């Protein structure tokens, strides 16, 4: 199930000459629904809150919910550039100083991330033979669509056309080719008879827990700046 729910990290690189707008603050939820025995109907459903991302500038706080009890946070990841720092101690996470992350936490490469958002970039199987579909509207948003059909999977992709860049992407190749943001993927596993939906849901506001951590670090920075001015 972990491989089914894997997603991709894309950290913001310096912007090219294209007129793109980098979102400086906000959050993103990744939601997945898994339907077993899909050919018999969509009654056997399992819903997963894969990840809750909150970002400010290039700093990302990720809450990974428990698969069985999504209201419980299983781990917290602090992602900066191509490194991440993780903890299952939620109380410790609330008092994390971003500048002390390398001192208080072990550092890992996002390439080796195994939960929540995962770094799995690359070309989509069957992408070169993709079939363009007519545009559609879902939840009030206009999407471009295409589908791929391989021996094992039938998949439809939904791309929201936008100039706004978020701190990560489900697939940067698709984003670039369609000049937008991949926000939904529907996949049917032919061999296992499983239908999977993955939705990317951007939001303007932080989670309450993330807001506390960001405000705590703003307080530390303001305190340090004030002490520096008084010492001069």
PyMOL commands that place a pseudoatom at each C-alpha (Angstrom):
pseudoatom trace, name=CA, resn=UNK, resi=1, chain=A, elem=C, hetatm=0, pos=[0.000, 0.000, 0.000]
pseudoatom trace, name=CA, resn=UNK, resi=2, chain=A, elem=C, hetatm=0, pos=[2.931, 2.337, 0.703]
pseudoatom trace, name=CA, resn=UNK, resi=3, chain=A, elem=C, hetatm=0, pos=[4.094, 2.186, -2.939]
pseudoatom trace, name=CA, resn=UNK, resi=4, chain=A, elem=C, hetatm=0, pos=[0.561, 2.886, -4.150]
pseudoatom trace, name=CA, resn=UNK, resi=5, chain=A, elem=C, hetatm=0, pos=[0.443, 6.131, -2.201]
pseudoatom trace, name=CA, resn=UNK, resi=6, chain=A, elem=C, hetatm=0, pos=[3.916, 7.382, -3.106]
pseudoatom trace, name=CA, resn=UNK, resi=7, chain=A, elem=C, hetatm=0, pos=[4.194, 10.964, -4.351]
pseudoatom trace, name=CA, resn=UNK, resi=8, chain=A, elem=C, hetatm=0, pos=[6.985, 13.243, -5.464]
pseudoatom trace, name=CA, resn=UNK, resi=9, chain=A, elem=C, hetatm=0, pos=[8.869, 16.121, -3.921]
pseudoatom trace, name=CA, resn=UNK, resi=10, chain=A, elem=C, hetatm=0, pos=[9.912, 19.025, -6.111]
pseudoatom trace, name=CA, resn=UNK, resi=11, chain=A, elem=C, hetatm=0, pos=[11.898, 21.738, -4.382]
pseudoatom trace, name=CA, resn=UNK, resi=12, chain=A, elem=C, hetatm=0, pos=[11.825, 25.180, -5.897]
pseudoatom trace, name=CA, resn=UNK, resi=13, chain=A, elem=C, hetatm=0, pos=[14.752, 25.929, -8.175]
pseudoatom trace, name=CA, resn=UNK, resi=14, chain=A, elem=C, hetatm=0, pos=[15.708, 29.458, -9.280]
pseudoatom trace, name=CA, resn=UNK, resi=15, chain=A, elem=C, hetatm=0, pos=[12.986, 30.671, -11.621]
pseudoatom trace, name=CA, resn=UNK, resi=16, chain=A, elem=C, hetatm=0, pos=[13.744, 30.870, -15.319]
pseudoatom trace, name=CA, resn=UNK, resi=17, chain=A, elem=C, hetatm=0, pos=[12.606, 33.591, -17.705]
pseudoatom trace, name=CA, resn=UNK, resi=18, chain=A, elem=C, hetatm=0, pos=[9.062, 32.206, -17.571]
pseudoatom trace, name=CA, resn=UNK, resi=19, chain=A, elem=C, hetatm=0, pos=[6.686, 34.391, -15.584]
pseudoatom trace, name=CA, resn=UNK, resi=20, chain=A, elem=C, hetatm=0, pos=[5.951, 32.102, -12.667]
pseudoatom trace, name=CA, resn=UNK, resi=21, chain=A, elem=C, hetatm=0, pos=[4.652, 33.081, -9.252]
pseudoatom trace, name=CA, resn=UNK, resi=22, chain=A, elem=C, hetatm=0, pos=[6.169, 31.306, -6.275]
pseudoatom trace, name=CA, resn=UNK, resi=23, chain=A, elem=C, hetatm=0, pos=[3.699, 30.754, -3.458]
pseudoatom trace, name=CA, resn=UNK, resi=24, chain=A, elem=C, hetatm=0, pos=[5.397, 31.989, -0.280]
pseudoatom trace, name=CA, resn=UNK, resi=25, chain=A, elem=C, hetatm=0, pos=[2.983, 30.659, 2.324]
pseudoatom trace, name=CA, resn=UNK, resi=26, chain=A, elem=C, hetatm=0, pos=[0.258, 28.056, 2.548]
pseudoatom trace, name=CA, resn=UNK, resi=27, chain=A, elem=C, hetatm=0, pos=[-0.508, 24.402, 2.845]
pseudoatom trace, name=CA, resn=UNK, resi=28, chain=A, elem=C, hetatm=0, pos=[-1.311, 21.335, 0.791]
pseudoatom trace, name=CA, resn=UNK, resi=29, chain=A, elem=C, hetatm=0, pos=[-3.239, 18.177, 1.600]
pseudoatom trace, name=CA, resn=UNK, resi=30, chain=A, elem=C, hetatm=0, pos=[-2.778, 14.910, -0.246]
pseudoatom trace, name=CA, resn=UNK, resi=31, chain=A, elem=C, hetatm=0, pos=[-5.808, 12.639, -0.090]
pseudoatom trace, name=CA, resn=UNK, resi=32, chain=A, elem=C, hetatm=0, pos=[-6.089, 9.153, -1.556]
pseudoatom trace, name=CA, resn=UNK, resi=33, chain=A, elem=C, hetatm=0, pos=[-9.054, 6.819, -1.917]
pseudoatom trace, name=CA, resn=UNK, resi=34, chain=A, elem=C, hetatm=0, pos=[-8.374, 3.139, -2.608]
pseudoatom trace, name=CA, resn=UNK, resi=35, chain=A, elem=C, hetatm=0, pos=[-11.191, 0.947, -3.952]
pseudoatom trace, name=CA, resn=UNK, resi=36, chain=A, elem=C, hetatm=0, pos=[-10.724, -2.838, -3.716]
pseudoatom trace, name=CA, resn=UNK, resi=37, chain=A, elem=C, hetatm=0, pos=[-12.475, -5.233, -6.136]
pseudoatom trace, name=CA, resn=UNK, resi=38, chain=A, elem=C, hetatm=0, pos=[-13.240, -2.180, -8.246]
pseudoatom trace, name=CA, resn=UNK, resi=39, chain=A, elem=C, hetatm=0, pos=[-14.816, -4.122, -11.129]
pseudoatom trace, name=CA, resn=UNK, resi=40, chain=A, elem=C, hetatm=0, pos=[-17.573, -5.253, -8.745]
pseudoatom trace, name=CA, resn=UNK, resi=41, chain=A, elem=C, hetatm=0, pos=[-18.355, -1.709, -7.591]
pseudoatom trace, name=CA, resn=UNK, resi=42, chain=A, elem=C, hetatm=0, pos=[-16.832, 1.071, -5.522]
pseudoatom trace, name=CA, resn=UNK, resi=43, chain=A, elem=C, hetatm=0, pos=[-18.154, -0.026, -2.131]
pseudoatom trace, name=CA, resn=UNK, resi=44, chain=A, elem=C, hetatm=0, pos=[-14.883, -1.330, -0.641]
pseudoatom trace, name=CA, resn=UNK, resi=45, chain=A, elem=C, hetatm=0, pos=[-13.189, 2.001, -0.045]
pseudoatom trace, name=CA, resn=UNK, resi=46, chain=A, elem=C, hetatm=0, pos=[-10.241, 2.971, 2.148]
pseudoatom trace, name=CA, resn=UNK, resi=47, chain=A, elem=C, hetatm=0, pos=[-9.448, 6.673, 2.485]
pseudoatom trace, name=CA, resn=UNK, resi=48, chain=A, elem=C, hetatm=0, pos=[-6.000, 7.965, 3.426]
pseudoatom trace, name=CA, resn=UNK, resi=49, chain=A, elem=C, hetatm=0, pos=[-4.785, 11.418, 4.377]
pseudoatom trace, name=CA, resn=UNK, resi=50, chain=A, elem=C, hetatm=0, pos=[-1.330, 10.833, 2.905]
pseudoatom trace, name=CA, resn=UNK, resi=51, chain=A, elem=C, hetatm=0, pos=[0.265, 14.093, 3.968]
pseudoatom trace, name=CA, resn=UNK, resi=52, chain=A, elem=C, hetatm=0, pos=[-0.418, 17.544, 5.406]
pseudoatom trace, name=CA, resn=UNK, resi=53, chain=A, elem=C, hetatm=0, pos=[2.177, 20.036, 4.155]
pseudoatom trace, name=CA, resn=UNK, resi=54, chain=A, elem=C, hetatm=0, pos=[2.648, 23.562, 5.478]
pseudoatom trace, name=CA, resn=UNK, resi=55, chain=A, elem=C, hetatm=0, pos=[5.227, 25.909, 4.025]
pseudoatom trace, name=CA, resn=UNK, resi=56, chain=A, elem=C, hetatm=0, pos=[6.755, 29.318, 4.469]
pseudoatom trace, name=CA, resn=UNK, resi=57, chain=A, elem=C, hetatm=0, pos=[9.359, 30.302, 1.917]
pseudoatom trace, name=CA, resn=UNK, resi=58, chain=A, elem=C, hetatm=0, pos=[11.574, 27.267, 1.389]
pseudoatom trace, name=CA, resn=UNK, resi=59, chain=A, elem=C, hetatm=0, pos=[10.778, 25.674, 4.749]
pseudoatom trace, name=CA, resn=UNK, resi=60, chain=A, elem=C, hetatm=0, pos=[8.212, 22.862, 4.786]
pseudoatom trace, name=CA, resn=UNK, resi=61, chain=A, elem=C, hetatm=0, pos=[6.600, 21.235, 7.817]
pseudoatom trace, name=CA, resn=UNK, resi=62, chain=A, elem=C, hetatm=0, pos=[4.976, 17.923, 6.968]
pseudoatom trace, name=CA, resn=UNK, resi=63, chain=A, elem=C, hetatm=0, pos=[2.559, 16.091, 9.246]
pseudoatom trace, name=CA, resn=UNK, resi=64, chain=A, elem=C, hetatm=0, pos=[2.096, 12.424, 8.312]
pseudoatom trace, name=CA, resn=UNK, resi=65, chain=A, elem=C, hetatm=0, pos=[-1.238, 11.162, 9.699]
pseudoatom trace, name=CA, resn=UNK, resi=66, chain=A, elem=C, hetatm=0, pos=[-1.717, 7.655, 11.010]
pseudoatom trace, name=CA, resn=UNK, resi=67, chain=A, elem=C, hetatm=0, pos=[-3.312, 5.434, 8.336]
pseudoatom trace, name=CA, resn=UNK, resi=68, chain=A, elem=C, hetatm=0, pos=[-5.860, 3.990, 10.754]
pseudoatom trace, name=CA, resn=UNK, resi=69, chain=A, elem=C, hetatm=0, pos=[-6.582, 7.100, 12.835]
pseudoatom trace, name=CA, resn=UNK, resi=70, chain=A, elem=C, hetatm=0, pos=[-5.929, 10.166, 10.623]
pseudoatom trace, name=CA, resn=UNK, resi=71, chain=A, elem=C, hetatm=0, pos=[-6.572, 12.559, 13.528]
pseudoatom trace, name=CA, resn=UNK, resi=72, chain=A, elem=C, hetatm=0, pos=[-3.326, 11.285, 15.085]
pseudoatom trace, name=CA, resn=UNK, resi=73, chain=A, elem=C, hetatm=0, pos=[-0.013, 12.497, 13.672]
pseudoatom trace, name=CA, resn=UNK, resi=74, chain=A, elem=C, hetatm=0, pos=[2.405, 9.606, 13.184]
pseudoatom trace, name=CA, resn=UNK, resi=75, chain=A, elem=C, hetatm=0, pos=[5.489, 11.722, 12.409]
pseudoatom trace, name=CA, resn=UNK, resi=76, chain=A, elem=C, hetatm=0, pos=[6.586, 15.259, 11.684]
pseudoatom trace, name=CA, resn=UNK, resi=77, chain=A, elem=C, hetatm=0, pos=[9.105, 16.074, 8.966]
pseudoatom trace, name=CA, resn=UNK, resi=78, chain=A, elem=C, hetatm=0, pos=[10.978, 19.347, 8.549]
pseudoatom trace, name=CA, resn=UNK, resi=79, chain=A, elem=C, hetatm=0, pos=[12.028, 19.670, 4.904]
pseudoatom trace, name=CA, resn=UNK, resi=80, chain=A, elem=C, hetatm=0, pos=[14.580, 22.261, 3.807]
pseudoatom trace, name=CA, resn=UNK, resi=81, chain=A, elem=C, hetatm=0, pos=[16.111, 22.152, 0.332]
pseudoatom trace, name=CA, resn=UNK, resi=82, chain=A, elem=C, hetatm=0, pos=[17.069, 18.532, -0.387]
pseudoatom trace, name=CA, resn=UNK, resi=83, chain=A, elem=C, hetatm=0, pos=[17.301, 17.433, 3.272]
pseudoatom trace, name=CA, resn=UNK, resi=84, chain=A, elem=C, hetatm=0, pos=[14.697, 16.473, 5.819]
pseudoatom trace, name=CA, resn=UNK, resi=85, chain=A, elem=C, hetatm=0, pos=[14.630, 15.947, 9.576]
pseudoatom trace, name=CA, resn=UNK, resi=86, chain=A, elem=C, hetatm=0, pos=[12.055, 13.681, 11.173]
pseudoatom trace, name=CA, resn=UNK, resi=87, chain=A, elem=C, hetatm=0, pos=[10.590, 12.958, 14.604]
pseudoatom trace, name=CA, resn=UNK, resi=88, chain=A, elem=C, hetatm=0, pos=[7.719, 10.994, 16.119]
pseudoatom trace, name=CA, resn=UNK, resi=89, chain=A, elem=C, hetatm=0, pos=[7.892, 13.152, 19.254]
pseudoatom trace, name=CA, resn=UNK, resi=90, chain=A, elem=C, hetatm=0, pos=[5.124, 15.684, 18.612]
pseudoatom trace, name=CA, resn=UNK, resi=91, chain=A, elem=C, hetatm=0, pos=[5.945, 17.730, 21.732]
pseudoatom trace, name=CA, resn=UNK, resi=92, chain=A, elem=C, hetatm=0, pos=[9.547, 18.044, 20.575]
pseudoatom trace, name=CA, resn=UNK, resi=93, chain=A, elem=C, hetatm=0, pos=[8.368, 19.104, 17.116]
pseudoatom trace, name=CA, resn=UNK, resi=94, chain=A, elem=C, hetatm=0, pos=[6.339, 21.988, 18.578]
pseudoatom trace, name=CA, resn=UNK, resi=95, chain=A, elem=C, hetatm=0, pos=[9.512, 23.495, 20.102]
pseudoatom trace, name=CA, resn=UNK, resi=96, chain=A, elem=C, hetatm=0, pos=[11.777, 22.987, 17.103]
pseudoatom trace, name=CA, resn=UNK, resi=97, chain=A, elem=C, hetatm=0, pos=[14.176, 25.763, 16.182]
pseudoatom trace, name=CA, resn=UNK, resi=98, chain=A, elem=C, hetatm=0, pos=[14.708, 25.598, 12.419]
pseudoatom trace, name=CA, resn=UNK, resi=99, chain=A, elem=C, hetatm=0, pos=[18.264, 26.906, 12.738]
pseudoatom trace, name=CA, resn=UNK, resi=100, chain=A, elem=C, hetatm=0, pos=[19.155, 24.094, 15.158]
pseudoatom trace, name=CA, resn=UNK, resi=101, chain=A, elem=C, hetatm=0, pos=[17.740, 21.249, 13.045]
pseudoatom trace, name=CA, resn=UNK, resi=102, chain=A, elem=C, hetatm=0, pos=[21.174, 19.793, 12.111]
pseudoatom trace, name=CA, resn=UNK, resi=103, chain=A, elem=C, hetatm=0, pos=[22.128, 19.784, 15.811]
pseudoatom trace, name=CA, resn=UNK, resi=104, chain=A, elem=C, hetatm=0, pos=[18.965, 18.266, 17.300]
pseudoatom trace, name=CA, resn=UNK, resi=105, chain=A, elem=C, hetatm=0, pos=[17.900, 15.906, 14.522]
pseudoatom trace, name=CA, resn=UNK, resi=106, chain=A, elem=C, hetatm=0, pos=[19.490, 13.396, 12.189]
pseudoatom trace, name=CA, resn=UNK, resi=107, chain=A, elem=C, hetatm=0, pos=[19.616, 14.604, 8.606]
pseudoatom trace, name=CA, resn=UNK, resi=108, chain=A, elem=C, hetatm=0, pos=[18.333, 12.499, 5.700]
pseudoatom trace, name=CA, resn=UNK, resi=109, chain=A, elem=C, hetatm=0, pos=[18.128, 12.986, 1.953]
pseudoatom trace, name=CA, resn=UNK, resi=110, chain=A, elem=C, hetatm=0, pos=[14.655, 13.476, 0.489]
pseudoatom trace, name=CA, resn=UNK, resi=111, chain=A, elem=C, hetatm=0, pos=[15.646, 10.912, -2.145]
pseudoatom trace, name=CA, resn=UNK, resi=112, chain=A, elem=C, hetatm=0, pos=[15.424, 8.242, 0.572]
pseudoatom trace, name=CA, resn=UNK, resi=113, chain=A, elem=C, hetatm=0, pos=[12.146, 9.394, 2.114]
pseudoatom trace, name=CA, resn=UNK, resi=114, chain=A, elem=C, hetatm=0, pos=[9.802, 6.453, 2.841]
pseudoatom trace, name=CA, resn=UNK, resi=115, chain=A, elem=C, hetatm=0, pos=[6.593, 8.038, 4.153]
pseudoatom trace, name=CA, resn=UNK, resi=116, chain=A, elem=C, hetatm=0, pos=[4.299, 10.946, 3.373]
pseudoatom trace, name=CA, resn=UNK, resi=117, chain=A, elem=C, hetatm=0, pos=[5.508, 12.763, 0.285]
pseudoatom trace, name=CA, resn=UNK, resi=118, chain=A, elem=C, hetatm=0, pos=[8.178, 10.714, -1.479]
pseudoatom trace, name=CA, resn=UNK, resi=119, chain=A, elem=C, hetatm=0, pos=[10.746, 11.707, -4.052]
pseudoatom trace, name=CA, resn=UNK, resi=120, chain=A, elem=C, hetatm=0, pos=[9.747, 9.697, -7.120]
pseudoatom trace, name=CA, resn=UNK, resi=121, chain=A, elem=C, hetatm=0, pos=[10.287, 11.894, -10.152]
pseudoatom trace, name=CA, resn=UNK, resi=122, chain=A, elem=C, hetatm=0, pos=[10.728, 10.595, -13.674]
pseudoatom trace, name=CA, resn=UNK, resi=123, chain=A, elem=C, hetatm=0, pos=[8.743, 9.931, -16.796]
pseudoatom trace, name=CA, resn=UNK, resi=124, chain=A, elem=C, hetatm=0, pos=[5.317, 8.378, -16.386]
pseudoatom trace, name=CA, resn=UNK, resi=125, chain=A, elem=C, hetatm=0, pos=[4.978, 4.860, -17.874]
pseudoatom trace, name=CA, resn=UNK, resi=126, chain=A, elem=C, hetatm=0, pos=[3.238, 5.152, -21.242]
pseudoatom trace, name=CA, resn=UNK, resi=127, chain=A, elem=C, hetatm=0, pos=[3.626, 8.945, -21.269]
pseudoatom trace, name=CA, resn=UNK, resi=128, chain=A, elem=C, hetatm=0, pos=[4.984, 9.095, -24.828]
pseudoatom trace, name=CA, resn=UNK, resi=129, chain=A, elem=C, hetatm=0, pos=[1.874, 7.264, -26.036]
pseudoatom trace, name=CA, resn=UNK, resi=130, chain=A, elem=C, hetatm=0, pos=[-0.540, 9.343, -23.944]
pseudoatom trace, name=CA, resn=UNK, resi=131, chain=A, elem=C, hetatm=0, pos=[-3.973, 10.175, -25.314]
pseudoatom trace, name=CA, resn=UNK, resi=132, chain=A, elem=C, hetatm=0, pos=[-5.271, 13.716, -24.986]
pseudoatom trace, name=CA, resn=UNK, resi=133, chain=A, elem=C, hetatm=0, pos=[-8.782, 14.040, -23.576]
pseudoatom trace, name=CA, resn=UNK, resi=134, chain=A, elem=C, hetatm=0, pos=[-11.247, 16.905, -23.588]
pseudoatom trace, name=CA, resn=UNK, resi=135, chain=A, elem=C, hetatm=0, pos=[-11.005, 19.428, -20.760]
pseudoatom trace, name=CA, resn=UNK, resi=136, chain=A, elem=C, hetatm=0, pos=[-13.302, 18.999, -17.788]
pseudoatom trace, name=CA, resn=UNK, resi=137, chain=A, elem=C, hetatm=0, pos=[-14.490, 20.853, -14.694]
pseudoatom trace, name=CA, resn=UNK, resi=138, chain=A, elem=C, hetatm=0, pos=[-14.184, 19.277, -11.247]
pseudoatom trace, name=CA, resn=UNK, resi=139, chain=A, elem=C, hetatm=0, pos=[-15.170, 21.070, -8.038]
pseudoatom trace, name=CA, resn=UNK, resi=140, chain=A, elem=C, hetatm=0, pos=[-15.396, 24.329, -9.981]
pseudoatom trace, name=CA, resn=UNK, resi=141, chain=A, elem=C, hetatm=0, pos=[-11.866, 24.110, -11.432]
pseudoatom trace, name=CA, resn=UNK, resi=142, chain=A, elem=C, hetatm=0, pos=[-10.963, 23.726, -15.120]
pseudoatom trace, name=CA, resn=UNK, resi=143, chain=A, elem=C, hetatm=0, pos=[-8.616, 20.807, -15.858]
pseudoatom trace, name=CA, resn=UNK, resi=144, chain=A, elem=C, hetatm=0, pos=[-6.703, 19.599, -18.874]
pseudoatom trace, name=CA, resn=UNK, resi=145, chain=A, elem=C, hetatm=0, pos=[-6.707, 15.799, -19.093]
pseudoatom trace, name=CA, resn=UNK, resi=146, chain=A, elem=C, hetatm=0, pos=[-4.845, 12.933, -20.668]
pseudoatom trace, name=CA, resn=UNK, resi=147, chain=A, elem=C, hetatm=0, pos=[-4.685, 9.186, -20.160]
pseudoatom trace, name=CA, resn=UNK, resi=148, chain=A, elem=C, hetatm=0, pos=[-2.109, 6.413, -20.383]
pseudoatom trace, name=CA, resn=UNK, resi=149, chain=A, elem=C, hetatm=0, pos=[-2.812, 2.744, -20.927]
pseudoatom trace, name=CA, resn=UNK, resi=150, chain=A, elem=C, hetatm=0, pos=[-0.108, 0.174, -20.182]
pseudoatom trace, name=CA, resn=UNK, resi=151, chain=A, elem=C, hetatm=0, pos=[-0.160, -3.579, -19.618]
pseudoatom trace, name=CA, resn=UNK, resi=152, chain=A, elem=C, hetatm=0, pos=[-0.702, -3.151, -15.886]
pseudoatom trace, name=CA, resn=UNK, resi=153, chain=A, elem=C, hetatm=0, pos=[-2.398, 0.216, -15.421]
pseudoatom trace, name=CA, resn=UNK, resi=154, chain=A, elem=C, hetatm=0, pos=[-4.978, 2.538, -16.910]
pseudoatom trace, name=CA, resn=UNK, resi=155, chain=A, elem=C, hetatm=0, pos=[-4.493, 6.094, -15.613]
pseudoatom trace, name=CA, resn=UNK, resi=156, chain=A, elem=C, hetatm=0, pos=[-6.064, 9.508, -16.105]
pseudoatom trace, name=CA, resn=UNK, resi=157, chain=A, elem=C, hetatm=0, pos=[-4.277, 12.725, -15.190]
pseudoatom trace, name=CA, resn=UNK, resi=158, chain=A, elem=C, hetatm=0, pos=[-5.851, 16.106, -14.393]
pseudoatom trace, name=CA, resn=UNK, resi=159, chain=A, elem=C, hetatm=0, pos=[-3.761, 19.280, -14.765]
pseudoatom trace, name=CA, resn=UNK, resi=160, chain=A, elem=C, hetatm=0, pos=[-4.854, 22.655, -13.444]
pseudoatom trace, name=CA, resn=UNK, resi=161, chain=A, elem=C, hetatm=0, pos=[-3.415, 25.434, -15.611]
pseudoatom trace, name=CA, resn=UNK, resi=162, chain=A, elem=C, hetatm=0, pos=[-1.745, 28.027, -13.366]
pseudoatom trace, name=CA, resn=UNK, resi=163, chain=A, elem=C, hetatm=0, pos=[1.331, 30.233, -13.087]
pseudoatom trace, name=CA, resn=UNK, resi=164, chain=A, elem=C, hetatm=0, pos=[1.636, 29.631, -9.336]
pseudoatom trace, name=CA, resn=UNK, resi=165, chain=A, elem=C, hetatm=0, pos=[4.430, 27.298, -8.243]
pseudoatom trace, name=CA, resn=UNK, resi=166, chain=A, elem=C, hetatm=0, pos=[4.076, 25.291, -5.036]
pseudoatom trace, name=CA, resn=UNK, resi=167, chain=A, elem=C, hetatm=0, pos=[7.036, 23.887, -3.062]
pseudoatom trace, name=CA, resn=UNK, resi=168, chain=A, elem=C, hetatm=0, pos=[6.587, 20.427, -4.597]
pseudoatom trace, name=CA, resn=UNK, resi=169, chain=A, elem=C, hetatm=0, pos=[5.052, 18.684, -7.567]
pseudoatom trace, name=CA, resn=UNK, resi=170, chain=A, elem=C, hetatm=0, pos=[3.446, 15.314, -8.161]
pseudoatom trace, name=CA, resn=UNK, resi=171, chain=A, elem=C, hetatm=0, pos=[5.344, 15.245, -11.468]
pseudoatom trace, name=CA, resn=UNK, resi=172, chain=A, elem=C, hetatm=0, pos=[7.399, 18.157, -12.761]
pseudoatom trace, name=CA, resn=UNK, resi=173, chain=A, elem=C, hetatm=0, pos=[7.569, 16.776, -16.324]
pseudoatom trace, name=CA, resn=UNK, resi=174, chain=A, elem=C, hetatm=0, pos=[3.779, 16.906, -16.621]
pseudoatom trace, name=CA, resn=UNK, resi=175, chain=A, elem=C, hetatm=0, pos=[3.638, 20.336, -14.962]
pseudoatom trace, name=CA, resn=UNK, resi=176, chain=A, elem=C, hetatm=0, pos=[6.107, 21.731, -17.478]
pseudoatom trace, name=CA, resn=UNK, resi=177, chain=A, elem=C, hetatm=0, pos=[4.556, 20.136, -20.544]
pseudoatom trace, name=CA, resn=UNK, resi=178, chain=A, elem=C, hetatm=0, pos=[1.028, 21.256, -19.676]
pseudoatom trace, name=CA, resn=UNK, resi=179, chain=A, elem=C, hetatm=0, pos=[2.051, 24.618, -18.164]
pseudoatom trace, name=CA, resn=UNK, resi=180, chain=A, elem=C, hetatm=0, pos=[0.181, 23.933, -14.967]
pseudoatom trace, name=CA, resn=UNK, resi=181, chain=A, elem=C, hetatm=0, pos=[-0.010, 21.735, -11.876]
pseudoatom trace, name=CA, resn=UNK, resi=182, chain=A, elem=C, hetatm=0, pos=[-0.943, 18.059, -11.739]
pseudoatom trace, name=CA, resn=UNK, resi=183, chain=A, elem=C, hetatm=0, pos=[-3.675, 17.927, -9.089]
pseudoatom trace, name=CA, resn=UNK, resi=184, chain=A, elem=C, hetatm=0, pos=[-5.411, 14.583, -9.582]
pseudoatom trace, name=CA, resn=UNK, resi=185, chain=A, elem=C, hetatm=0, pos=[-4.454, 11.096, -10.721]
pseudoatom trace, name=CA, resn=UNK, resi=186, chain=A, elem=C, hetatm=0, pos=[-6.960, 8.244, -11.154]
pseudoatom trace, name=CA, resn=UNK, resi=187, chain=A, elem=C, hetatm=0, pos=[-5.399, 4.812, -11.627]
pseudoatom trace, name=CA, resn=UNK, resi=188, chain=A, elem=C, hetatm=0, pos=[-6.865, 1.381, -12.252]
pseudoatom trace, name=CA, resn=UNK, resi=189, chain=A, elem=C, hetatm=0, pos=[-4.589, -1.556, -11.452]
pseudoatom trace, name=CA, resn=UNK, resi=190, chain=A, elem=C, hetatm=0, pos=[-5.709, -4.185, -13.946]
pseudoatom trace, name=CA, resn=UNK, resi=191, chain=A, elem=C, hetatm=0, pos=[-4.024, -7.145, -12.275]
pseudoatom trace, name=CA, resn=UNK, resi=192, chain=A, elem=C, hetatm=0, pos=[-5.126, -6.414, -8.700]
pseudoatom trace, name=CA, resn=UNK, resi=193, chain=A, elem=C, hetatm=0, pos=[-8.514, -4.893, -9.624]
pseudoatom trace, name=CA, resn=UNK, resi=194, chain=A, elem=C, hetatm=0, pos=[-7.804, -1.808, -7.509]
pseudoatom trace, name=CA, resn=UNK, resi=195, chain=A, elem=C, hetatm=0, pos=[-8.912, 1.735, -8.376]
pseudoatom trace, name=CA, resn=UNK, resi=196, chain=A, elem=C, hetatm=0, pos=[-6.938, 4.563, -6.747]
pseudoatom trace, name=CA, resn=UNK, resi=197, chain=A, elem=C, hetatm=0, pos=[-7.514, 8.304, -6.697]
pseudoatom trace, name=CA, resn=UNK, resi=198, chain=A, elem=C, hetatm=0, pos=[-4.886, 10.777, -5.522]
pseudoatom trace, name=CA, resn=UNK, resi=199, chain=A, elem=C, hetatm=0, pos=[-5.828, 14.415, -5.015]
pseudoatom trace, name=CA, resn=UNK, resi=200, chain=A, elem=C, hetatm=0, pos=[-3.626, 17.427, -4.336]
pseudoatom trace, name=CA, resn=UNK, resi=201, chain=A, elem=C, hetatm=0, pos=[-5.570, 20.101, -2.447]
pseudoatom trace, name=CA, resn=UNK, resi=202, chain=A, elem=C, hetatm=0, pos=[-3.806, 23.476, -2.044]
pseudoatom trace, name=CA, resn=UNK, resi=203, chain=A, elem=C, hetatm=0, pos=[-4.897, 25.785, 0.755]
pseudoatom trace, name=CA, resn=UNK, resi=204, chain=A, elem=C, hetatm=0, pos=[-3.992, 29.312, 1.805]
pseudoatom trace, name=CA, resn=UNK, resi=205, chain=A, elem=C, hetatm=0, pos=[-3.717, 28.706, 5.551]
pseudoatom trace, name=CA, resn=UNK, resi=206, chain=A, elem=C, hetatm=0, pos=[-1.470, 26.604, 7.779]
pseudoatom trace, name=CA, resn=UNK, resi=207, chain=A, elem=C, hetatm=0, pos=[-2.616, 23.840, 10.071]
pseudoatom trace, name=CA, resn=UNK, resi=208, chain=A, elem=C, hetatm=0, pos=[-2.914, 25.048, 13.663]
pseudoatom trace, name=CA, resn=UNK, resi=209, chain=A, elem=C, hetatm=0, pos=[0.083, 22.933, 14.728]
pseudoatom trace, name=CA, resn=UNK, resi=210, chain=A, elem=C, hetatm=0, pos=[2.252, 24.299, 11.922]
pseudoatom trace, name=CA, resn=UNK, resi=211, chain=A, elem=C, hetatm=0, pos=[1.212, 27.881, 12.709]
pseudoatom trace, name=CA, resn=UNK, resi=212, chain=A, elem=C, hetatm=0, pos=[2.479, 27.417, 16.276]
pseudoatom trace, name=CA, resn=UNK, resi=213, chain=A, elem=C, hetatm=0, pos=[5.865, 26.183, 15.044]
pseudoatom trace, name=CA, resn=UNK, resi=214, chain=A, elem=C, hetatm=0, pos=[6.283, 28.969, 12.492]
pseudoatom trace, name=CA, resn=UNK, resi=215, chain=A, elem=C, hetatm=0, pos=[5.262, 31.613, 15.060]
pseudoatom trace, name=CA, resn=UNK, resi=216, chain=A, elem=C, hetatm=0, pos=[7.670, 30.098, 17.599]
pseudoatom trace, name=CA, resn=UNK, resi=217, chain=A, elem=C, hetatm=0, pos=[10.538, 30.476, 15.124]
pseudoatom trace, name=CA, resn=UNK, resi=218, chain=A, elem=C, hetatm=0, pos=[9.482, 34.039, 14.296]
pseudoatom trace, name=CA, resn=UNK, resi=219, chain=A, elem=C, hetatm=0, pos=[9.630, 34.768, 18.033]
pseudoatom trace, name=CA, resn=UNK, resi=220, chain=A, elem=C, hetatm=0, pos=[13.141, 33.271, 18.292]
pseudoatom trace, name=CA, resn=UNK, resi=221, chain=A, elem=C, hetatm=0, pos=[14.317, 35.325, 15.328]
pseudoatom trace, name=CA, resn=UNK, resi=222, chain=A, elem=C, hetatm=0, pos=[12.795, 38.547, 16.696]
pseudoatom trace, name=CA, resn=UNK, resi=223, chain=A, elem=C, hetatm=0, pos=[14.331, 37.917, 20.123]
pseudoatom trace, name=CA, resn=UNK, resi=224, chain=A, elem=C, hetatm=0, pos=[17.757, 37.291, 18.622]
pseudoatom trace, name=CA, resn=UNK, resi=225, chain=A, elem=C, hetatm=0, pos=[17.511, 40.411, 16.434]
pseudoatom trace, name=CA, resn=UNK, resi=226, chain=A, elem=C, hetatm=0, pos=[16.511, 42.510, 19.442]
pseudoatom trace, name=CA, resn=UNK, resi=227, chain=A, elem=C, hetatm=0, pos=[19.437, 41.214, 21.506]
pseudoatom trace, name=CA, resn=UNK, resi=228, chain=A, elem=C, hetatm=0, pos=[21.837, 41.907, 18.647]
pseudoatom trace, name=CA, resn=UNK, resi=229, chain=A, elem=C, hetatm=0, pos=[20.672, 45.522, 18.363]
pseudoatom trace, name=CA, resn=UNK, resi=230, chain=A, elem=C, hetatm=0, pos=[21.019, 46.090, 22.124]
pseudoatom trace, name=CA, resn=UNK, resi=231, chain=A, elem=C, hetatm=0, pos=[24.558, 44.670, 22.154]
pseudoatom trace, name=CA, resn=UNK, resi=232, chain=A, elem=C, hetatm=0, pos=[25.772, 47.168, 19.559]
for i in range(1, 232): cmd.bond("trace and resi %d" % i, "trace and resi %d" % (i + 1))
show_as sticks, trace
zoom trace
